[in-house]
């Protein structure tokens, strides 16, 4: 499968996949959400991982530097300099 031809198609596909994942997760009970599966990760662990990627990916897609996207401070940032 190649890259989608437009951003709109990509975002539409991502939205459909998110909805499918939400529907699948809604059908799981607490035990199923916490059960360790592949490589010891539970469904809850996978969702947390996806949520973190979404949190850090949004600023990257808007053009922020990678260190800003994840909240990292470089040695020359204002806050790092003030903290000493």
Secondary structure by P-SEA (a helix, b strand, c coil): ccccccaaaaaaaaaaaaaaaaaaaaacccccccccccccccaaaaaaaaaaaaaaaaaaaacccccccccccccccaaaaaac
